[in-house]
Amino acid sequence: MLDEIKALDKEYYMNTFGDRLPVAFTHGEGMKLYADNGDVYYDFLGGIAVNALGHAHPDFTKALKNQVDKLLHTSSLYYIENQAKLAKKLVESTCADKAFFCNSGAEANEGAFKLAKIYFYKKGIDRYEIISLDHSFHGRTLATVAATGQPHYQAPYKPLTPGFSQITPNDFEAVKSAITDKTAAIIVELIQGESGVHPMDVEYAKNLRKLCDDKGILLIVDEVQTGVGRTGKLFAHELYGIEPDIFTCAKALGGGVPIGALCAKAEVAAAFEPGDHGTTFGGNPLATAAGLAVFDIIEKENLVENSDKMGKLFREKLNVLKPEYPDKIVDVRGEGLLIGIEVKPEIAKAVFNGLHNRKMLTSLCKGLTVRVAPPLNITENEIDLFINALDATLKEDI
């Protein structure tokens, strides 16, 4: 079946992903994914930090099936019960006062940029510039590409959307130097996932918050990858002891069903009035039923706490392994269950392939760092499977 799928993909699908890893999955259960040839893989990438509950969680699939039997979509012309309830859940669980639902993390970040700009526009203040960080990743739309601090994503789409600039992460003097009287907002991933799991310093984050307060600038935290329990807190900004004016999330929020959320403080959110922003599919009954189920299961199964506990255990085991391979493992970084294992560049691809050959699914960031973002209900036994596979890969394949 794989050869047939590959042939169809090559003939009919736009070549945006090139030659993918040679596997197609038919079903999953927990951490396991089953290939069409019967091979069993362990999903230590969690669908790129999406499958917070693993695969085929019985309560999650039941909630989705119940909703599918009732209603999928009506549009935003009408009130949607699940949408209102999920907004309430997000607001009551966070520092936000209002929420808006869309279809992805990129859409959520687009909404954040629009909200920041219109906030000052309606005050009659000419502020429209947005500062982001080098090595950041905020999405693949034209505006989010302009905000993304990675030139290879930007180069084909120049001239870029104006008003965006990037500065060095964890450099507070760089932030102060970049601010102008036109600066509307600063957007930051408190842990940069796509660049190789690089956390911001706590002092840096706190100084950003104070600087934004002092200058009347909005602070946007991109929690697309770090949100909904990934870092051992419900949202990463809790780790840093700060409250953003706006934050975004997606990925784990839907547990595999596409959904994004734009969340903001009341004063900022009030800038959006009827007609200023909208969506056809965003926050539909199915997507928000998924979000409600994710929250319900996370709370019932204490998965935020498990993310913290298992994340610490995971990193401890990796740091025990690290001294055994001083010429191979460079660093272990992360919080909760967002972990980066940086290895020497000349062996990085071989490490990634070795793990894949041992049926451990990860991703390779910047050609240097193996990224791990497994389901939040991972167990110690499953962590040990990965540690053993990594040990064997470093010992035998490199």
Secondary structure, DSSP 8 states (H G I E B T S, - for coil): -HHHHHHHHHHHS-SSS-S--S--EEEEEBTEEEETTS-EEEESSHHHHT-TT-BS-HHHHHHHHHHHHH-S---TTS--HHHHHHHHHHHHHSS-SEEEEESSHHHHHHHHHHHHHHHHHTTT----EEEEEBT----SSHHHHHHSB-HHHHGGG-S--TTEEEE-TT-HHHHHHH--TTEEEEEE-SEETTTT-EE--HHHHHHHHHHHHHHT-EEEEE-TTTTTTTTSSSSHHHHHT---SEEEE-GGGGTTS--EEEEE-HHHHTT--TTSS--SSTT-HHHHHHHHHHHHHHHHTTHHHHHHHHHHHHHHHHHHHGGG-TTTEEEEEEETTEEEEEE-TTTHHHHHHHHHHTTEE-EEETTTEEEE---TT--HHHHHHHHHHHHHIIIII-
